[in-house]
Amino acid sequence: MSSTTLRRALVRSLRRPPWSPEVWRDVRFTAAGIPMALPVWLAVTESKLLFPALAAVLLFVRPLTDVQRGRLRALAGVEVPPLRPATGLRVWLLGLTWRQVLYHLLVGPLLAVGALALLYAWAAAVVLTSVYVWVWLLPAGTAVRTDLAGYDVVFTVGGALLLSVLSLPGTQLARLEVWAARRLLGPDRAEALERRVEEIAESRAGLVDAVDAERRRIERDLHDGAQQRLTSLAMNLGLARRTLKDAPPEVMQVIVDAHEEAQAAIDELRDLVRGLHPAVLEDRGLDAALSGIAARAPLPVRLEVDLSERIAPTVEAVAYFTVSEALTNVAKHAKANRVDLSVRTSGGRLCLVISDDGVGGADPTRGTGLTGLRKRAASVDGALSVLSPLGGPTTITVELPCAL
């Protein structure tokens, strides 16, 4: 080690004096790991106790890990993600992480030995720093005071210097232990990615539910607010149209035009409200809502519904709008004479099959209609497939989970 490196290390040590709270926190943290890890080290180094120690660590690896996680959280402010709970011997064996066994059998004991050596050095530094005081307190003429005469100042200064530089190895040892704990005691990369995927799935499900709830709120506000006001306006205009028979023709024409515009606005707003979230879907369920779609379709629709399982409201909304958009696409592009719509639940899945006798040739990679349907199904972990050869028929199959 060069003199420059030693000088830099000394400067870093002096920036954190031994009485600073950070140094004492690191000392407490490393010292707290000694009582649990050092006995394991002594057992491993003893040939007769090697196999019992290994068996004990394998058996209690999860409680030992939980204790270490608690120490890291309480004394170092570091949160190591917990392991997945294991129930049963087979699940426990499959979920056993050998990185944690390595930590408790080797890394933890080695760090405990380092912490013990560091505590010994701290104790020696404290004793040396206080030599001048306790030698002065000894009675005059004692052998210890006579032997240390002339050296007490040297020991005191040396102990103070040692005490000042010990903060650096203490900090480095604490950082090394935190690094090892994060790498070895927490979940591995595969489990961390799995948890992240689960969190993202839960977040997406919550977002879908929030969007659906907001859509329902907008539907209620439009239905109970703007639509009611427009209906009242149309009724007043209709009443004026019927009663003001002696009004000038110009005035009557204005009233008639306003009445017709109000009626058209009510129809458009009703379609908009139905497109946001149909009230029948919430009041009477998916079966009745799909029956309404089939009745309003511009071509004959044969509907078969067999719902034997409960479906989440968000999934019901996705199924409703998927069927509605699919029937709209059929009416616009398929040149079909009839549509068969089958809705069934089985094994926790909702299956929608929409088939028509049109010209076929539907390609999900072209246009936005089928792409939008696929994205809508994927928003709740569903899947959509299209079978549409040239000349027809076209069959769209959508599978959605009954529960999110």
C-alpha positions in Angstrom: 0.0 0.0 0.0 1.5 3.4 -1.0 1.9 6.3 1.2 -0.8 8.2 -0.7 -3.3 5.5 -0.1 -2.5 5.4 3.6 -2.8 9.2 3.8 -6.2 9.1 2.1 -7.4 6.4 4.4 -6.2 8.4 7.4 -8.0 11.5 6.2 -11.3 9.5 5.7 -10.9 8.1 9.2 -10.4 11.6 10.7 -13.5 12.9 9.0 -15.5 10.4 11.1 -14.2 10.6 14.6 -14.7 7.6 16.9 -17.3 9.4 19.0 -19.6 10.2 16.0 -23.0 8.5 15.9 -22.4 6.9 12.6 -19.3 5.1 13.9 -21.1 3.8 17.0 -24.0 2.6 14.8 -21.6 0.6 12.7 -20.0 -0.9 15.8 -23.3 -1.8 17.3 -24.4 -3.4 14.1 -21.4 -5.5 13.6 -21.1 -6.5 17.2 -24.8 -7.6 17.3 -23.9 -10.3 14.7 -21.3 -12.0 16.9 -23.6 -13.9 19.4 -25.4 -15.8 16.6 -22.7 -16.3 14.0 -19.6 -17.0 16.2 -21.0 -20.3 17.7 -21.6 -21.5 14.2 -18.0 -20.7 13.3 -16.8 -22.6 16.4 -18.9 -25.6 15.6 -17.8 -25.7 11.9 -14.1 -25.5 12.8 -14.6 -28.4 15.2 -14.6 -31.6 13.2 -17.0 -33.4 15.6 -19.6 -30.7 15.4 -19.4 -30.0 11.7 -22.3 -32.2 10.6 -24.6 -31.2 13.6 -23.9 -27.6 12.8 -24.7 -28.1 9.1 -27.9 -29.9 10.0 -29.0 -27.2 12.4 -28.4 -24.5 9.8 -30.3 -26.4 7.2 -33.2 -26.9 9.6 -33.3 -23.4 10.9 -32.2 -21.4 7.8 -35.4 -19.4 7.6 -35.6 -18.4 11.3 -31.9 -17.5 11.2 -32.5 -15.4 8.1 -35.4 -13.7 9.7 -33.3 -12.8 12.7 -30.5 -11.4 10.5 -33.1 -9.4 8.6 -34.4 -7.9 11.8 -30.9 -7.0 12.9 -30.2 -5.3 9.5 -33.5 -3.4 9.7 -33.2 -2.3 13.4 -29.5 -1.4 13.5 -28.5 -0.5 10.0 -31.8 0.7 8.5 -31.5 -1.8 5.7 -34.6 -3.7 4.5 -33.8 -7.1 2.9 -36.9 -8.5 1.2 -38.3 -11.5 3.0 -38.4 -15.0 1.6 -41.6 -16.7 0.5 -43.3 -18.7 3.2 -42.8 -22.4 3.0 -45.3 -25.0 4.3 -44.5 -28.7 4.2 -41.2 -30.5 3.9 -41.3 -30.7 0.1 -42.0 -27.0 -0.4 -39.4 -26.2 2.2 -36.7 -28.2 0.4 -37.7 -26.8 -3.0 -37.6 -23.3 -1.7 -34.3 -23.7 0.2 -31.8 -21.1 -1.0 -28.3 -22.3 -0.8 -27.0 -18.8 -0.8 -28.5 -18.3 2.7 -26.9 -21.6 3.9 -23.6 -20.2 2.6 -24.2 -17.0 4.5 -25.0 -18.7 7.8 -22.2 -21.3 7.5 -19.3 -19.3 6.1 -19.9 -15.6 5.4 -21.7 -14.7 8.6 -19.1 -16.5 10.9 -16.2 -14.9 9.0 -17.8 -11.5 9.4 -18.4 -12.3 13.1 -14.7 -13.1 13.5 -13.8 -9.8 11.9 -16.2 -8.0 14.2 -14.7 -9.7 17.2 -11.2 -8.7 16.1 -12.4 -5.2 15.5 -14.0 -5.0 19.0 -10.7 -6.3 20.5 -8.9 -3.5 18.6 -11.4 -1.0 19.9 -10.9 -2.2 23.5 -7.1 -2.1 23.1 -7.3 1.4 21.7 -9.5 2.6 24.6 -7.1 1.0 27.2 -4.0 2.6 25.5 -5.7 6.0 25.3 -6.5 6.0 29.0 -3.0 4.8 30.1 -1.9 8.3 31.1 -5.0 8.6 33.4 -5.1 5.3 35.1 -1.3 5.2 35.6 -1.5 8.6 37.3 -4.2 7.3 39.6 -2.0 4.4 40.8 -0.2 4.9 44.1 3.4 6.2 43.8 6.0 3.5 43.9 3.9 0.7 42.5 5.7 -1.6 40.0 3.2 -0.8 37.1 3.6 3.0 37.5 7.4 2.6 37.7 7.6 0.4 34.6 5.3 2.7 32.5 7.1 5.8 33.6 8.1 7.8 30.5 5.9 5.6 28.3 2.5 6.6 29.4 2.3 9.6 27.0 3.5 7.4 24.1 0.9 4.8 24.8 -1.8 7.4 25.2 -1.0 9.1 21.9 -0.7 5.7 20.1 -4.0 4.6 21.5 -5.7 7.9 20.4 -4.2 7.5 16.9 -5.4 3.8 16.8 -8.8 4.9 18.0 -9.1 7.5 15.3 -8.2 5.2 12.4 -10.5 2.3 13.6 -13.6 4.0 12.3 -12.6 3.3 8.7 -12.4 -0.6 9.1 -15.5 -0.5 11.2 -17.4 1.3 8.5 -16.0 -0.9 5.7 -16.9 -4.1 7.7 -20.5 -2.8 8.2 -20.8 -2.0 4.5 -19.4 -5.5 3.6 -21.9 -7.2 5.9 -24.8 -5.2 4.4 -23.7 -6.0 0.9 -23.3 -9.7 1.7 -26.7 -9.8 3.4 -28.5 -8.2 0.4 -26.8 -10.6 -2.0 -27.2 -13.8 0.0 -30.2 -13.4 2.4 -32.7 -11.9 0.1 -34.6 -13.5 -2.7 -32.6 -14.5 -5.8 -33.0 -12.8 -9.2 -35.6 -15.2 -10.4 -37.8 -14.7 -7.3 -37.3 -11.0 -7.4 -38.4 -10.9 -11.0 -41.4 -13.1 -10.2 -42.4 -10.7 -7.4 -41.9 -7.7 -9.6 -44.2 -9.3 -12.2 -46.8 -10.0 -9.5 -46.6 -6.4 -8.4 -47.0 -5.1 -11.9 -50.0 -7.5 -12.5 -51.6 -6.2 -9.3 -50.9 -2.6 -10.2 -52.4 -3.2 -13.7 -55.5 -4.9 -12.2 -55.9 -1.9 -9.9 -55.5 0.5 -12.7 -58.1 -1.4 -14.8 -60.5 -1.4 -11.9 -59.9 2.3 -11.3 -60.6 3.2 -14.9 -63.7 1.1 -14.9 -64.9 2.8 -11.7 -64.2 6.2 -13.2 -66.1 5.2 -16.3 -69.1 4.2 -14.2 -68.9 7.5 -12.3 -69.0 9.5 -15.6 -71.9 7.4 -16.8 -73.9 8.1 -13.7 -73.1 11.8 -13.8 -74.1 12.0 -17.5 -77.2 9.9 -16.9 -78.4 11.7 -13.8 -77.2 15.2 -14.8 -76.8 16.2 -18.4 -79.2 13.7 -19.8 -82.0 14.6 -17.4 -81.5 18.3 -18.2 -81.7 17.7 -21.9 -84.8 15.5 -21.4 -86.4 18.3 -19.4 -85.5 20.8 -22.1 -86.9 18.6 -24.9 -90.2 18.2 -22.9 -90.5 22.0 -22.5 -89.8 22.5 -26.2 -92.3 19.8 -27.1 -94.9 21.4 -24.9 -94.2 24.8 -26.5 -94.5 23.3 -29.9 -97.9 21.8 -29.1 -99.4 24.8 -27.3 -98.1 27.9 -29.1 -100.3 27.4 -32.2 -100.7 31.1 -32.8 -97.0 31.9 -32.8 -95.5 33.4 -36.0 -94.1 30.8 -38.4 -90.5 32.0 -37.9 -90.8 31.5 -34.1 -92.5 28.2 -34.5 -89.8 27.0 -36.9 -87.1 27.9 -34.3 -89.0 26.0 -31.7 -89.4 22.9 -33.9 -85.7 23.0 -34.8 -84.6 23.4 -31.2 -86.9 20.5 -30.2 -85.5 18.2 -32.9 -81.9 19.2 -31.9 -82.7 18.4 -28.3 -84.1 15.0 -29.2 -81.0 14.3 -31.4 -78.7 15.4 -28.5 -80.6 13.0 -26.1 -80.1 10.1 -28.5 -76.4 10.8 -28.9 -75.9 11.2 -25.2 -77.8 8.0 -24.6 -75.5 6.2 -27.0 -72.5 7.8 -25.3 -73.7 6.8 -21.8 -74.3 3.2 -23.1 -70.8 3.2 -24.6 -69.2 4.3 -21.3 -70.9 1.7 -19.1 -74.3 0.3 -19.7 -76.6 0.5 -16.7 -78.1 -2.9 -17.6 -74.7 -4.5 -17.1 -74.5 -3.4 -13.5 -78.2 -3.9 -12.8 -79.0 -7.3 -14.5 -75.6 -8.8 -15.4 -73.7 -9.8 -18.5 -76.5 -12.1 -19.9 -79.1 -9.3 -20.1 -76.5 -6.8 -21.4 -75.5 -9.1 -24.2 -79.1 -9.7 -25.0 -79.6 -6.0 -25.5 -76.6 -5.8 -27.8 -77.9 -8.7 -29.9 -81.4 -7.0 -30.1 -79.9 -3.7 -31.3 -77.5 -5.3 -33.9 -78.2 -4.5 -37.5 -78.2 -8.2 -38.5 -79.6 -11.3 -36.8 -77.6 -12.6 -33.8 -78.1 -16.0 -32.3 -77.0 -15.8 -28.7 -76.2 -18.7 -26.3 -75.2 -17.8 -22.8 -74.1 -20.3 -20.1 -72.6 -18.6 -17.1 -72.0 -21.1 -14.3 -69.4 -19.0 -12.5 -69.3 -15.5 -11.0 -67.5 -13.0 -13.2 -65.7 -9.9 -11.9 -67.4 -6.6 -12.9 -64.3 -5.4 -14.7 -64.2 -8.6 -16.8 -67.9 -8.3 -17.5 -67.3 -4.8 -18.9 -64.4 -6.0 -21.1 -66.6 -8.8 -22.4 -69.5 -6.5 -23.1 -67.4 -4.0 -25.0 -65.5 -6.7 -26.9 -68.8 -8.2 -28.1 -70.2 -4.8 -29.0 -67.1 -3.8 -31.0 -66.9 -7.2 -32.7 -70.6 -6.9 -33.8 -69.9 -3.4 -35.1 -66.9 -4.6 -37.1 -69.0 -7.5 -38.5 -71.7 -5.1 -39.6 -69.3 -2.7 -41.3 -66.8 -5.1 -43.0 -68.0 -8.8 -43.1 -71.0 -8.5 -45.4 -72.5 -11.2 -43.2 -76.2 -12.3 -43.0 -76.1 -13.7 -39.4 -73.8 -13.9 -36.4 -73.6 -16.7 -33.8 -72.5 -15.6 -30.3 -71.6 -18.1 -27.6 -70.7 -17.1 -24.1 -69.6 -19.8 -21.6 -67.7 -20.1 -18.4 -65.5 -23.1 -17.6 -62.5 -23.7 -15.3 -62.4 -20.1 -14.1 -62.3 -18.8 -17.7 -64.9 -16.9 -19.7 -65.0 -17.9 -23.3 -66.6 -15.7 -26.0 -67.0 -17.1 -29.5 -68.2 -14.8 -32.2 -68.7 -16.3 -35.7 -70.3 -14.9 -38.8 -71.0 -16.1 -42.4 -69.3 -13.2 -44.1 -66.6 -12.9 -46.7 -63.7 -13.5 -44.2 -60.2 -12.2 -44.8 -60.0 -10.4 -41.4 -56.4 -9.8 -40.5 -55.5 -8.7 -37.0 -52.3 -7.1 -38.3 -54.2 -4.7 -40.5 -56.5 -2.1 -39.2 -57.3 -1.1 -35.7 -60.5 -3.0 -35.0 -59.1 -6.4 -34.2 -56.0 -4.8 -32.7 -58.2 -2.9 -30.2 -60.1 -6.0 -29.3 -56.8 -7.8 -28.6 -55.5 -5.0 -26.4 -58.8 -4.9 -24.5 -58.6 -8.6 -23.8 -55.0 -8.4 -22.8 -55.8 -5.6 -20.3 -57.2 -8.3 -18.0 -54.8 -11.1 -18.9 -57.1 -12.4 -21.6 -56.3 -13.7 -25.1 -58.0 -13.2 -28.5 -57.6 -15.4 -31.6 -59.0 -14.9 -35.1 -59.7 -17.5 -37.7 -60.9 -15.8 -41.0 -60.0 -17.5 -44.3 -60.9 -15.8 -47.5 -64.5 -16.5 -48.4 -65.3 -16.9 -44.7 -66.5 -17.8 -42.2 -64.8 -15.6 -39.5 -64.5 -16.9 -35.9 -63.2 -14.7 -33.1 -62.5 -16.5 -29.8 -61.8 -14.5 -26.7 -60.8 -16.0 -23.4 -60.9 -13.9 -20.2 -60.3 -14.8 -16.6 -63.5 -14.8 -14.5 -61.6 -13.1 -11.6 -58.7 -10.7 -11.6 
